[in-house]
Amino acid sequence: MAAAGPSVFLLMVNGQVESAQFPEFDNLYCKYCFVYGQDWAPTAGLEEGISQITSKSRDACQALVWNFPIDITFKSTNPFGWPQIVLSVYGPDVFGNDVVRGYGAVHVPFSPGRHKRTIPMFVPESTSKLQKFTSWFMGRRPEYTDPKVVAQGEGREARPT
Amino acid sequence: MNPKEEKVKIITEEFIENDEDANVGKRKKNSKVQRQPRKKQPPTTGPDKMMLEESHLGNQQELVQDEPQTRLLSVTARRGPRSLPPIPSASRTGFAEFSMRERMREKLQAARSKAESALLQEIPTPRPQRLRSPTVKELETEFGTESGKEVGSTQQEDDTQSYARVKFHVSARKIKSKPQVPPGFPSAEEAYNFFTFTFDPEPEEAEEKPKHGDGTHQEEEEGEEEPPTEEGANRMDEEELLHGKDAEDFLLGLDHTADEFLAVRPAHYESVHVRLQREKEMLFIPSRLTVPTYKKLPENVQPRFLEDEGLYIGERPEVARTNQNIMENRLLTQESGRRWFGDDGRILALPNPIKPFPSRPPVFMQEQSIKAELETLYKKAVKYVHRSQHMIGSGDPAGNFQLDIDISGLIFTHHPCFSREHVLAAKLAQLYDQYLARHQRNKAKFLTDKLQALRNAVQTGLNPEKPHQSLDTIQKTINEYKSEIRQTRKLRDAEQERDRTLLKTIIKVWKEMKSLREFQRFTNTPLKLVLRKEKVDQKTDEEAYEAEIQAEISELLEEHTEEYEQKMEEYRTSYQQWKAWKKAQRAKKKKKKQATEEHPEEETEEPYPEEDPVKPSPPEPTDRAAVEQQVRERAAQSRRRPGEPTLLPELSLAGSVTPNDQCPRAEVWRREDVKRRSVYLKVLFNNKEVSRTVSRQLGTDFRVHFGQIFNLQIFNWPESLTLQVYETVGHSSPTLLAEVFLPIPETTIVTGRAPIEEVEFSSNQHVTLDHEGVGSGVPFSFEADGSNQLILMTSGKVSHSVAWAIGENGIPLIPPLSQQNIGFRSALKRADAISSIGTSGVTDMKKLAKWAAESKLDPNDPNNAPLMQLISVATSGESYVPDFFRLEQLQQEFNFVSDEELNRSKRFRLLHLRSQQVPEFRNYKQIPVYDREIMEKVFQDYEKRLRDRNVIETKDHIDTHRAVVAKYLQQVRESVINRFLIAKQHFLLADLVVEEEVPNISILGLNLFKLAEQKRPLRPRRKGRKKVTAQNLSDGDIRLLVNIIRAYDLPVRKPTASKFQQPSRSSRTFREKHAASPDTRSPTHSADYPLGQVLVRPFVEVSFQRTICHTTTAEGPNPSWNEELELPFRAPNGDYSTASLQSVKDVVFINIFDEVLYDVLEDDRERGNGIHTRIERHWLGCVKIPFSTIYFQARIDGTFKIDIPPVLLGYSKEQNMIIERDFDSVRSLSEGSYITLFITIEPQLVPGESVREKFDSQEDEKLLQATEKFQAECALKFPKRQCLATVIDISGKTVFITRYLKPLNPPQELLNIYPNNPQATAELVARYVSLIPFLPDTVSFAGLCDLWSTSDQFLDLLAGDEEEHAVLLCNYFLFLGKKAWLVMGNAIPEGPTAYVLTWEKSHYLIWNPCSGNFYGQFDTFCPLKNVGCLIGPDNIWFNIQQYDSPLRINFDVTKHKLWKSFFSRSLPYPGLSSVQPEELIYQNTDKAAAAELQDRIEKILKEKIMDWRPRHLTRWNRYCTSTLRHFLPLLESSQGEDIEDDHRAELLKQLGDYRFSGFPLHMPYSEVKPLIDAVYSTGVHNIDVPNVEFALAVYIHPYPKNVLSVWIYVASLIRNR
């Protein structure tokens, strides 16, 4: 076994970004990516994806349904740094600018089987009222330099949300 | 409503109508059985599929021809109404259909009658009956009445059409099939069908299924009869039937299908008995019977009960007996099950972990109580107890000690707002208080009594009636008494006098006050003094008085006589002496007559003592009167006269204060001022403010009442207790009036017992007021003429009490005194057993032990362990003090593996090292799962490094000093990196969130303006490239783009056939050099070239990270390539993080070669037939650009000077002769060749930002603020210009930059070379500085800001970047007496850098400290492109001119309009001391070591060249090598200038028949690796001509301080044929 190469374990992730609830927004699309530790490497599948734009369903629950598939396989030697999926949702604002509507992250489930996860989404807040207004007006909301920061512990103290 | 559902309902309803009389009860019974098989159906089957299935099943019992028809129908059903929108009804009810329907109706009539008859037959069967009840229910619940249902059905009709059709048809078919089976009995198929039928799976229906699923089935069979009963349904049914029939007819003739052959078997059934039988075989069921003990124990072993033996056994958890038995039985059958049994034959068990009581408070379910439960309880914050020497032990639960400070009030005895009257009143009050105090003590009375008692004692002592004591002792005691009487009397007199004067002053002050009140005509204070007279009996009083006086007189007389006697005694003795003496004197007189003169003198002296004692005896009788008089006088003075009434002053506040409106204005002001003032106290405990009182307004009587009690919970032993009195005037900030120090109470003083005490305070405040208030600290007077001035200070009294509090249980909360003394010991004790039991008060160990023995504590119970330990310690007598302190006591329990084992694990070690960010492992990916998969060699490098850390290894460095330096640098780097890693964790908001900045007006305005701007689509706009953060990059993503545009003035070849010219040239003197040589040569050389032969065919080769790219070959000395080369970039270890990229040390080598074609055709006869040439390339020069520069600059664009070796054999700079005539003056400025390049990284990387860590500094805070301000101002005006005021020194402290500049001595050796030529000396010094190796800070301190080392550090380290070089050079120039400044600016290719500017008589020179070159201010090829600021030893000047190019600016720093200076008139230069040493000390380098190094380098390089030519033989030409070796020192002494021709001549002379190409390389020495790289980059080894020979010589010239100049001469020789 040792001669055949280092032993690893595999983690296969199948699933989909099903739907979202953004009561205030419509015509959103989402991106996902994975954040994982040093001992992890994706072996197959897509690490990142960007979904189609969806609009709200016309029924009472007003869900934004993407049903956007996720399919990735990781190999790893160490459970430390278990992959997290990072989702970020974007959509047009009043002026048609694409702005971020939410960030969220969740660990890939630890146990095999079917899991349903609901991720609370958040966006960074402007530092001041004036900035809030100008960012709204200019269509450039505050956003993370990299969506992956939401899955990292570092610098959490510096993040207003 | 779902159409299908609707439909089902309709049908069921219809059925009901037909079957009204069916039996309900029966049906219900069977319905359960029916439902069961249905559940077996696969749940996933869709409705369509089911439909199909249905039809299949139907087929089996139906006519064959039906089957295709159903297929067809099922297909239609599939596109049925389930998900699609309803099909418009219009199309359905078309004309054609209508006529069909008519026909159908007739047919239906017939069918119905038939069906009716069939139904009648069927009634006895159980199925229809079963169905009824649910449908009936349905009817009642859902539709209510039939009419309502009808409406519903018609409405839904169209929607349901297609679906209904299918169903209906199926039912119709079924009816048809009926006749085949005996009426009244379901056939086998039917039964099967029934059980396996798939019913509608829709969720809506699922609910109803249990109820009327059967109904649908039923109805399917009997649908035929429904249509006539109801109109609405009818129509639909007819239509469907029609369709069905049509299809049926149409498909009648079709064949059987595969379905027919489906084998149908009954469901497999297994009887319970059989199953049980089988299970018995398979399964083991342990019995519930108790297992006898012997079975559970090994053979021949008696059960052992540990409990009986006295060992502790915890309580076992409760398990039911049966369960236990089952478990035991099971274990017994298991292999090695016995180990589960303990010695006592029971299953091993841990003590019961369940606590007998809940640890969570019970929650009551009543609503009110929940509310009560959730009531918030206020708990005081409890401070964590930390230890210090004054600390009070460890956290004893009762360890909160408490001091109660009661501050009852404050009285001002003087206050600036006092009016004159107040001053008097205060005085009066004070006096009165004094009086009261005295009165209370009544010392005079006490002393009088004492006197009396003493006198009596003397009297009795004198009485001879009691002679039981010896006379002697009596006399003695009497004498003592007497002296005591004397003493007491004096005291009494003094007291009495004081009392009297006090009374007098009180009265006097009161009088003054009264007069003042009269004078000012208002009253400010309510004080009123009343003198009460106490009448005394005149006679007795007088008698007492007289007796007293008499007694005194007699005593005095007695004293006097005693005195007299004593003196008489003295007199006598002295008289005797005198006499004796006189006799002696006379005897002397007789002998000596001369001495008579002295006699009278002596006699006059002597008689005095003689006469003195005589004196007192006569006044004795007369003295009595005198004494009496004396006594009386004194009595009169100090004592009340007899008969005179006793005066008792009483001070009351009964007086009235004049209201404001009757007062003069000044007084009103004063009163208002008083009102505005308020006072509060701060309580400071151990100099820390712990609480403060409320702020109270100052009363008109200048008293403030607080009445607050502060409970100080303390941990520290109180050292000081201070009250600070603060006064607030109006809304201004409070001012500290005074501090009052309170004594710390004795431990015996507890709350309730503490008296209220008054502590006085006073302040030295000076206040002058503009109203009636007298102020404080200022003189004032009561007199009109201003005499008799008084100066009063603000003062007052605080009445307070401080006491220790008493705890709830009556124990005073006092820190034990012993804690202070033996704190250390007791703390240890506490840390041990006692504290763990929580019985801090237990002191008597013996008792405790006794108690433990008596109460039969189980010594093995872990709960008792600490107690037992304590007892054993105490009884054994030796006190056990642990010599350790364990932070986490439970850690050991959680260690699942020992530390050694953990450390032995390679995997764990790897993980650990990685998490520590050890450089070798920082980016280690995929640490293997198993230890065995980790190669030992992984650690080798790391371990080696660890080992070498302190061992100086000379292999790489050769020179030991440099090895030391390298080690040192490595250590500094590590420590700095560690700091950096910590700092990296601190993110700012801006690091994480991209946010638009707050727009200011100008930006907003600009944006608005842009909106209005015309769109010009054809106008190209430069767009910034997208920057890429380094996080999501991988190998191959980054490329280095090198655009080589053109070169200027490349050296050109010289013809080889110039041998005959040599003699003439070698005759030239050495000094003649540059000016002359081109002129002499040029005409000849140009003539040498045949027409059409190019001078040089250069191409450029770029090598980076061992990737090599080259351009095409251009022609001529000024070639233009204009080519873009792409080189891949790989980060070390594949880590593309910013920190890693910053530390990339790779260098981009841009080498310029000349491509030389040699004709190798040996036979001239073949020349016509083919070309046979060999290409050789000759190195011309190179440009080196470190990757870090590119990384930080993002792009490098400009013309660079090519580093051309001083001697390039076979080449010369020929361009001069060509263009000389036109641009002589311009060209002469620029010696050397240049290349224009553009280099960038694609995609653009974001360079890491320097750490924002605020470094501490020893600079003055004001200076730091000034620098910040200066920098901010500069950045506002010219954000791009570099402005530096503070830098960080090597220890990480902020230092003001001018401290680095100071004249420092260059090596004396250099100064001695050209003592009379300052210019040459300057150049020499610059060269010396440039020989110190260059090491960019950013590489050594990855990602960190620049660290500046001082010049001595720099020379010690022998490595530094531009700043260090520049500082050293500047300091040298200052020493040489030049005017020199540091120039901070941008240069190419370095980017932000530091140069040195000097003022030379009439012009400025710019020095590049790293290369030693200098440029005039107007030199176009000066690499310095813009100037940010100048730094001198005492000031900084920021460039505020419009331009910043050195060509266009004025360097005159005295012009304030051009240069903004840091220190100016407003902020003068404070005379900052330098951080540089006083003097630099240079050690001469060891020449022998240098020579050794030289040999080693030569050897290494030779080996390397041989390594690089693995396929060829490398021959070394010794002769040539020795020639070169002799030549190199010459180069060094001439600094690589202009000896080429002589050298060439010499070489030619010696190696005439060789074609020779080679060059010397010159470098500062730092390590061997750069040397190897440099040699490699020249590509000398690439020649693969078979008969090539090589020559290589190395020369190292040592300069002081281990600065080494290395020359390497490499050459290749090819023998000419």
Interface residues (C-beta under 8 A of the other chain):
Chain A: A2 P6 S7 V8 F9 Q38 D39 W40 A41 S76 T77 N78 F80 P124 S126 T127 S128 L130 Q131 T134 S135 M138 R140 P142 E143 Y144 T145 D146 K148 V149 E154 G155 E157 A158 R159 P160
Chain B: L911 R914 N923 Y924 K925 Q926 I927 P928 V929 Y930 R932 E933 Q985 H986 F987 L988 L989 D991 L992 V993 V994 E995 E996 E997 V998 P999 T1029 Q1031 N1032
